[in-house]
Amino acid sequence: MNSELLKGLNEHLKLEFRAAHEYLAMSVWLSVNDLPGFSTWMKQQSAGELTHAQRIMDHLVDRDEQPVLPAIPAPPKTWKSLEALCQHVLKNEREVTASINELCAAADKTKDRAAAVMLQWFVTEQIEEEAAARAVLGRIRLAGSTGVGVLMVDQELASGSVPGAPAEPPAGGSA
């Protein structure tokens, strides 16, 4: 594997792990703030990011390369608002998409077909991830800061009727 592509894949792991860590912290904050649907959605997003990191690490190991696990800074514990939290999720997803696009370009440049095939899954996944984040953010903006509107979106997330939302209601309402 080309050394620059290997470096890029290892650097990308930091984005995946950071997002997983932040989304888990968001899940806790949402749970503490009595939003179990949002909390479950963020917990699932966190698990998804760990799965993404594992996919890259498996690819590297399968190709006899060494994954480098990054140091992850502590995530925030609170957010100014639910809208700010959702904006941060969308920002994270856009950063991941940009990184994936750079990795795809590097794989194409070095004619690394194995990496290109593996990364294609991420291209499709990021379309879905960004769409889900935009959908939730859009619903929060429509709901405004009213308790009833926010609760409706929370219930929508719990029912799985928002793209990328949990398929089942949260168990026990805790993070």
C-alpha positions in Angstrom: 0.0 0.0 0.0 1.2 3.5 -0.8 2.6 5.2 2.3 0.6 8.4 1.9 -2.7 6.4 1.5 -1.8 4.3 4.6 -1.1 7.5 6.5 -4.4 9.0 5.3 -6.4 5.9 6.4 -4.8 6.0 9.8 -5.5 9.7 10.1 -9.1 9.1 9.1 -9.5 6.7 12.1 -9.2 9.8 14.4 -12.3 11.3 12.8 -14.3 8.1 13.2 -13.2 7.6 16.8 -13.7 11.3 17.7 -17.2 11.2 16.3 -18.1 8.0 18.1 -16.8 9.6 21.4 -18.7 12.8 20.8 -21.9 11.1 19.8 -21.8 8.9 22.9 -21.4 12.1 25.1 -24.3 13.6 23.2 -26.4 10.5 23.9 -25.7 11.0 27.6 -26.5 14.7 27.6 -29.7 14.0 25.6 -30.7 11.3 28.1 -30.1 13.6 31.1 -32.3 16.1 29.3 -35.2 13.7 29.0 -34.9 13.1 25.2 -34.7 9.3 24.9 -35.4 9.2 21.2 -32.5 11.6 20.5 -30.3 9.8 23.0 -30.9 6.4 21.3 -30.3 7.9 17.9 -27.0 9.3 19.0 -26.0 6.1 20.7 -26.6 4.3 17.4 -24.6 6.9 15.6 -21.7 6.3 18.0 -21.9 2.6 17.4 -21.9 3.2 13.7 -18.8 5.3 13.8 -17.0 2.5 15.7 -18.1 0.1 13.0 -16.7 2.4 10.4 -13.3 2.6 12.2 -13.3 -1.2 12.5 -13.9 -1.6 8.8 -10.9 0.5 8.0 -8.7 -1.3 10.6 -9.8 -4.7 9.2 -8.9 -3.5 5.7 -5.4 -2.5 6.9 -4.9 -5.7 8.8 -6.1 -7.8 5.8 -3.4 -6.0 3.7 -0.7 -6.6 6.3 -0.6 -3.0 7.4 -0.6 -1.7 10.9 -3.6 0.4 12.1 -2.6 3.2 14.4 -5.1 3.9 17.1 -5.3 7.7 17.7 -5.5 9.6 21.0 -9.0 11.0 21.3 -9.6 14.2 23.3 -12.4 14.3 25.8 -15.7 15.4 24.2 -17.8 18.2 25.4 -20.3 17.4 28.2 -23.0 19.9 27.3 -24.3 21.7 24.3 -25.8 25.2 24.1 -29.0 23.8 22.6 -30.4 20.9 20.8 -30.0 22.7 17.5 -26.3 23.4 18.3 -25.8 19.7 19.0 -27.4 18.7 15.7 -25.4 21.3 13.8 -22.2 19.7 15.3 -23.3 16.3 14.1 -23.8 17.6 10.6 -20.4 19.4 10.8 -18.7 16.1 11.9 -20.3 14.1 9.1 -19.2 16.7 6.5 -15.7 16.5 7.8 -15.8 12.7 7.5 -17.1 13.0 4.0 -14.3 15.4 3.0 -11.8 13.0 4.4 -13.3 10.0 2.5 -13.3 12.0 -0.7 -9.5 12.8 -0.2 -8.9 9.1 0.5 -10.7 8.1 -2.7 -8.6 10.5 -4.7 -5.5 9.1 -3.1 -6.6 5.5 -3.9 -7.4 6.5 -7.5 -4.1 8.3 -7.9 -2.1 5.3 -6.6 -4.3 2.8 -8.5 -5.1 1.0 -5.3 -8.2 -0.9 -6.4 -8.6 -2.7 -3.0 -8.7 0.6 -1.1 -11.0 2.2 -3.8 -13.5 -0.7 -3.4 -13.4 -0.4 0.4 -13.8 3.3 0.3 -16.8 3.2 -2.1 -18.8 1.8 0.8 -18.0 4.9 2.8 -19.0 7.2 0.0 -22.5 5.7 0.0 -22.6 5.6 3.8 -21.7 9.3 4.1 -24.5 10.3 1.7 -26.9 8.6 4.2 -25.2 10.0 7.3 -25.3 13.5 6.0 -28.9 13.2 4.9 -30.0 11.8 8.3 -28.1 14.7 10.1 -29.7 17.3 7.8 -33.2 15.7 8.3 -32.9 15.8 12.1 -31.5 19.4 12.1 -34.3 20.5 9.8 -36.9 19.0 12.1 -35.4 20.8 15.1 -35.4 24.1 13.2 -39.1 23.5 12.3 -40.0 22.6 15.8 -38.2 25.6 17.3 -37.5 25.8 21.0 -41.0 24.8 22.0 -41.2 21.8 24.3 -44.0 20.2 22.3 -42.2 20.5 19.0 -39.0 19.0 20.4 -40.9 16.2 22.0 -42.6 15.4 18.7 -39.2 15.1 17.0 -37.9 13.0 19.9 -40.9 10.6 19.4 -40.3 10.6 15.7 -36.7 9.5 16.3 -37.8 6.9 18.8 -40.2 5.4 16.2 -37.6 5.3 13.5 -39.5 7.5 11.1 -36.6 9.9 10.5 -34.0 8.7 8.0 -31.1 7.2 10.0 -33.1 7.0 13.2 -33.5 4.1 15.5 -35.7 1.3 14.1 -37.1 0.5 17.6 -38.1 2.7 20.5 -35.5 3.2 23.2 -35.5 0.6 26.0 -36.0 2.3 29.4 -35.2 5.8 27.9 -31.6 5.9 29.2 -28.4 6.4 27.4 
